C-alpha cells in the first residue's frame, strides 16, 4: 500500500502542475508565448483523477483501522473526524466543480474559463495542504507554508510541461522568456521561503535529519535544485543569446529537460513525504534510513548528531561533479537527446550526494 500511496502522490502533483500550467498559459496573450495546443482531455483526465490520487492516503488510514472497527465504520469515521478525510471531501467537491467547468466551457469564453480554472486549482491545492503532515502539526504555519510551496512549484512545473510538450512552435520565445524568468525566480523564492517554514515545523535539525528517510528525501530533493537552477540560467541567458543570433534555434528540448528535473523533484517529494517527519524524539537505531546505512553502519541513538570532515574522497567527488556539469553543458551544445542530458544531471546530483555522505561523521 505504501508504494501505491507514493505513486498516487507523485501523480497528484503532476495533475496540479498540468492544471495550473494550462490555465495560466491560457490567460497569457498569444503574442507573449509560443502557440500551444492543449488537448481538452489533458485537463479532463487531470481533474477527474485528482480526487482519486488524493484518496490513497485516506484509504491507507481506513485499511489500517478497519480490522478493529470494520470497513464501513472506518470509512465513515475517517471521512468525518480525521483531518485527511474531511480535507478529501472538499477535494472531491472542488474536483467535481472543475470537471463541470471543463465540460461546459465554450471556446469563446477562454479567459473566463482559465480564470475560474486557476481559482479552483488553487482551492484544490489548499485542501491538500490542509491534510498534509505540516498542516496537522501546525494548522496555521503548516497549511499556509505547504499551500504556497505546492502552488509555486505547480506553476513553475506546469508552465514548463505545457510549453515543453504542447507548444506547436517556438514563436515569441524572447517575450515568453521575459515574463517567465520573473515567474520562475518568484516561484523559486516562494518555494525556498515556504520550504524553510515547513522545515521549521517538521524537522528538528536539518543535517541531523539526514539520518532518517525523511531527511534523506529532503537532501536529495534540494540537490536536484542545483541542475534545475543551472538549466534555468541556460534558458534565460544562453538561449536568449542564441535566439537573438539565430531565430531558427529551437529551445524547447531544454525546457523539457528542466521539466523532467522538476518531475524528479515531485517524485522524490511524493516518496519521502510518506515517511514520518523527524520531529521530537524520533531518532533510534531502527529508524535510521537504509540509504544512510550504506555510508554509516555504526550504532546511532537519540543523542547522535552529524558533523563533517574533509578527505581525499570528497575532493574526488567534487571534481567528478564538475566533470558532469561540463558534460551537461556539452550535451546542450551538441544538441544531445534530452535523456542523455537528464542522465548527466542525475549523475551530477549523485556525485554531490556522495560527497556529502562521505563527509559525514556521527558524534
C-alpha positions in Angstrom: 0.0 0.0 0.0 2.9 2.4 0.8 4.1 2.1 -2.8 0.6 2.9 -4.2 0.4 6.0 -1.9 3.8 7.2 -3.1 2.9 6.8 -6.8 -0.5 8.4 -6.3 1.0 11.4 -4.6 3.5 11.9 -7.4 0.7 11.7 -10.0 -1.4 14.1 -7.8 1.4 16.7 -8.1 1.6 16.2 -11.8 -2.2 16.8 -12.1 -1.8 20.1 -10.2 1.1 21.1 -12.5 -0.9 20.3 -15.7 -3.9 22.2 -14.5 -2.0 25.2 -13.1 0.3 25.5 -16.2 -2.6 25.1 -18.7 -4.9 27.7 -17.1 -2.1 30.3 -16.6 -0.8 30.0 -20.2 -4.4 30.3 -21.5 -4.6 33.6 -19.6 -1.3 34.9 -21.2 -1.9 36.8 -24.5 -0.8 34.8 -27.5 1.9 37.3 -28.5 3.7 36.6 -25.2 4.1 32.9 -25.6 4.6 30.2 -28.3 1.4 28.8 -29.9 0.1 26.0 -27.7 -2.5 23.3 -28.3 -3.7 21.8 -25.0 -5.9 18.7 -25.6 -9.1 19.1 -23.6 -8.7 15.5 -22.4 -5.4 16.5 -20.6 -7.4 18.9 -18.4 -10.4 16.5 -18.0 -8.2 13.5 -17.0 -6.2 15.6 -14.6 -9.4 17.0 -12.9 -11.2 13.6 -12.7 -8.2 11.6 -11.4 -7.1 14.2 -8.9 -9.5 13.1 -6.2 -8.7 9.5 -6.9 -5.0 10.1 -6.3 -5.7 12.3 -3.3 -7.8 9.4 -1.8 -5.0 6.9 -1.4 -3.6 8.3 1.8 -7.2 8.3 3.2 -7.6 4.7 2.1 -4.4 3.8 3.8 -5.8 5.0 7.1 -9.1 3.3 6.5 -7.4 0.0 5.9 -5.2 0.5 9.0 -8.2 0.8 11.4 -10.6 -1.4 9.5 -9.6 -4.7 11.2 -10.7 -3.2 14.6 -13.8 -1.2 13.5 -14.9 -2.7 10.2 -14.6 -1.2 6.8 -17.8 0.8 6.6 -17.4 2.3 10.1 -13.8 3.1 9.5 -14.7 4.8 6.2 -17.3 6.9 8.0 -15.0 7.8 10.9 -12.1 8.8 8.7 -14.2 11.0 6.4 -16.0 12.8 9.2 -13.4 13.0 12.1 -9.9 12.8 10.6 -8.4 15.9 9.0 -7.2 14.0 6.0 -10.7 12.6 5.4 -12.5 15.9 5.8 -10.0 17.6 3.5 -10.5 14.9 0.9 -14.3 15.6 0.9 -13.6 19.2 -0.1 -11.1 17.9 -2.7 -13.8 15.8 -4.2 -16.3 18.7 -4.3 -13.7 21.0 -5.9 -12.8 18.4 -8.5 -16.4 17.9 -9.4 -16.8 21.6 -10.0 -13.6 21.7 -12.1 -14.8 18.7 -14.2 -18.1 20.6 -14.8 -16.2 23.7 -15.7 -14.0 21.9 -18.2 -17.0 20.0 -19.7 -19.2 23.1 -20.1 -16.6 25.6 -21.2 -17.1 27.2 -24.6 -14.3 28.2 -27.0 -15.3 31.9 -26.9 -15.1 32.0 -23.1 -11.4 31.0 -22.8 -10.5 33.9 -20.5 -13.3 33.3 -18.0 -12.7 29.5 -18.2 -9.0 29.9 -17.4 -9.6 32.3 -14.6 -12.2 30.1 -12.9 -10.0 27.1 -13.5 -6.9 28.5 -11.8 -9.0 29.6 -8.8 -10.4 26.1 -8.4 -7.0 24.6 -8.9 -5.6 26.8 -6.1 -8.5 25.8 -3.9 -7.8 22.1 -4.5 -4.1 22.7 -3.6 -5.3 24.3 -0.4 -7.3 21.2 0.5 -4.2 19.0 0.0 -2.1 21.4 2.2 -4.8 21.2 4.8 -4.3 17.4 5.1 -0.5 17.5 5.0 1.9 16.5 7.8 2.7 20.2 8.3 -1.0 21.1 8.3 -1.7 18.6 11.1 1.3 19.6 13.2 0.8 23.3 12.9 -2.6 24.3 11.4 -1.6 27.9 10.6 2.0 27.9 9.6 1.9 24.4 8.2 -1.1 24.9 5.9 0.0 28.3 4.6 3.6 27.2 4.0 2.5 23.9 2.3 0.0 25.8 0.2 2.5 28.3 -1.1 5.1 25.6 -1.5 2.9 23.4 -3.7 1.4 26.3 -5.6 4.7 27.8 -6.5 6.1 24.5 -7.7 2.9 23.6 -9.6 3.0 26.9 -11.5 6.7 26.5 -12.3 6.5 22.9 -13.4 3.1 23.3 -15.1 4.3 26.1 -17.4 7.4 24.1 -18.3 5.4 20.9 -19.0 2.8 22.6 -21.2 5.3 24.7 -23.1 7.6 21.7 -23.4 5.1 19.2 -24.7 2.1 21.2 -26.0 3.8 24.1 -27.9 3.4 23.8 -31.6 6.3 26.2 -32.4 8.8 28.4 -30.6 7.5 31.7 -31.8 7.6 34.7 -29.4 10.2 32.9 -27.3 12.0 36.1 -26.2 8.8 37.7 -25.0 7.9 34.4 -23.3 11.3 34.3 -21.5 11.0 37.9 -20.4 7.9 37.2 -18.2 8.6 33.6 -17.4 12.0 34.4 -16.0 10.3 36.6 -13.4 7.7 33.9 -12.7 10.4 31.2 -12.3 12.5 33.4 -10.0 9.4 34.3 -7.9 8.4 30.6 -7.7 12.0 29.7 -6.6 12.0 32.3 -3.9 8.5 31.4 -2.7 9.4 27.7 -2.7 12.6 28.4 -0.7 10.9 30.5 1.9 7.9 28.3 2.3 10.3 25.3 2.4 12.2 26.9 5.3 8.9 27.4 7.2 7.9 23.8 6.5 11.3 22.5 7.8 10.9 24.6 10.9 7.6 22.8 11.5 8.6 19.3 10.5 12.3 19.0 11.1 14.4 19.3 14.3 17.9 20.0 12.8 18.3 19.8 9.0 21.6 17.9 8.8 20.7 15.6 11.7 17.6 14.7 9.8 19.7 13.1 7.1 20.0 10.0 9.4 16.3 9.1 8.7 14.4 8.6 5.4 12.5 11.9 5.5 15.8 13.9 5.9 17.4 11.9 3.0 14.5 12.8 0.8 14.9 16.5 1.7 18.6 16.4 0.9 18.1 14.6 -2.5 15.3 17.0 -3.4 17.4 20.0 -2.5 20.4 18.7 -4.5 18.2 18.4 -7.6 17.6 22.1 -7.4 21.2 22.6 -8.4 20.8 21.3 -12.0 17.4 22.9 -12.1 19.0 26.4 -11.5 21.7 25.6 -14.0 19.2 24.9 -16.8 17.1 27.9 -15.7 20.2 30.1 -16.2 20.9 28.4 -19.5 17.3 29.0 -20.7 17.3 32.6 -19.6 20.8 33.7 -20.7 22.4 31.4 -23.3 19.2 30.5 -25.1 18.2 34.2 -25.3 21.6 35.0 -26.9 21.3 32.1 -29.4 17.8 33.1 -30.5 18.9 36.7 -30.9 21.6 35.4 -33.3 19.6 32.6 -34.9 15.8 32.8 -35.0 15.5 29.2 -36.0 17.2 27.9 -32.8 14.7 25.6 -31.0 14.9 25.9 -27.2 12.1 23.5 -26.4 14.3 20.5 -25.7 16.0 22.4 -22.8 12.6 23.3 -21.4 11.7 19.6 -21.5 14.9 18.7 -19.5 14.1 21.4 -16.9 10.6 19.9 -16.7 12.0 16.4 -16.2 14.1 17.6 -13.3 11.1 19.2 -11.7 9.2 15.9 -12.2 12.0 14.1 -10.5 11.7 16.5 -7.6 8.0 15.9 -7.5 8.6 12.1 -7.4 11.2 12.4 -4.6 8.8 14.6 -2.6 6.0 12.0 -3.1 8.2 9.1 -2.0 9.7 10.6 1.1 6.7 12.7 2.2 5.0 9.5 3.3 7.8 8.9 5.9 7.4 10.2 9.4 8.9 13.7 9.8 11.9 13.9 12.1 10.3 15.9 14.8 10.6 15.2 18.5 12.4 12.2 20.0 12.5 10.4 16.6 16.0 9.0 16.3 16.6 5.4 17.1 18.9 2.8 15.7 16.0 1.1 14.0 14.7 4.4 12.5 17.9 5.1 10.6 17.5 5.4 6.8 18.8 2.4 4.8 20.4 4.9 2.4 22.3 6.5 5.3 23.3 3.0 6.5 25.1 2.4 3.2 27.7 5.0 4.4 27.5 4.7 8.2 26.7 1.4 9.8 27.6 2.3 13.4 25.2 2.5 16.4 23.0 5.6 16.3 21.0 6.7 19.3 18.8 9.7 20.1 21.8 11.8 21.2 23.7 11.3 17.9 24.4 14.3 15.8 26.1 14.9 12.4 29.4 16.6 11.9 31.6 17.0 8.8 35.2 16.2 7.8 37.2 16.8 4.6 39.2 14.0 3.0 40.5 12.9 -0.4 37.3 11.1 -1.5 35.3 14.3 -1.0 37.7 16.2 -3.4 37.4 13.4 -5.9 33.6 13.5 -5.9 33.7 17.3 -6.1 35.8 17.2 -9.3 33.6 14.5 -10.6 30.6 16.8 -10.1 32.4 19.5 -12.1 33.0 17.0 -14.9 29.3 16.2 -15.1 28.5 19.9 -15.2 30.9 20.1 -18.2 29.1 17.1 -19.8 25.7 18.7 -19.2 27.0 21.9 -21.0 28.5 19.8 -23.8 25.2 17.9 -24.3 23.4 21.2 -24.7 26.0 22.4 -27.2 25.9 19.2 -29.2 22.0 19.1 -29.0 22.1 15.6 -27.4 19.0 13.7 -26.5 17.1 15.1 -23.5 17.5 11.7 -21.9 21.3 11.9 -22.1 21.2 15.5 -20.7 18.9 14.4 -17.9 21.2 11.4 -17.1 24.2 13.7 -16.7 22.1 15.9 -14.4 21.3 12.8 -12.2 24.9 11.8 -12.2 25.9 15.3 -11.1 23.4 15.1 -8.2 24.7 11.7 -7.3 28.2 13.0 -7.1 27.3 15.8 -4.8 25.2 13.4 -2.7 28.1 11.0 -2.3 30.4 14.0 -1.5 28.0 15.0 1.4 27.5 11.5 2.7 31.2 10.5 2.9 31.9 13.8 4.6 29.5 13.0 7.5 30.7 11.8 10.9 28.5 10.7 13.7 29.1 12.4 17.0 
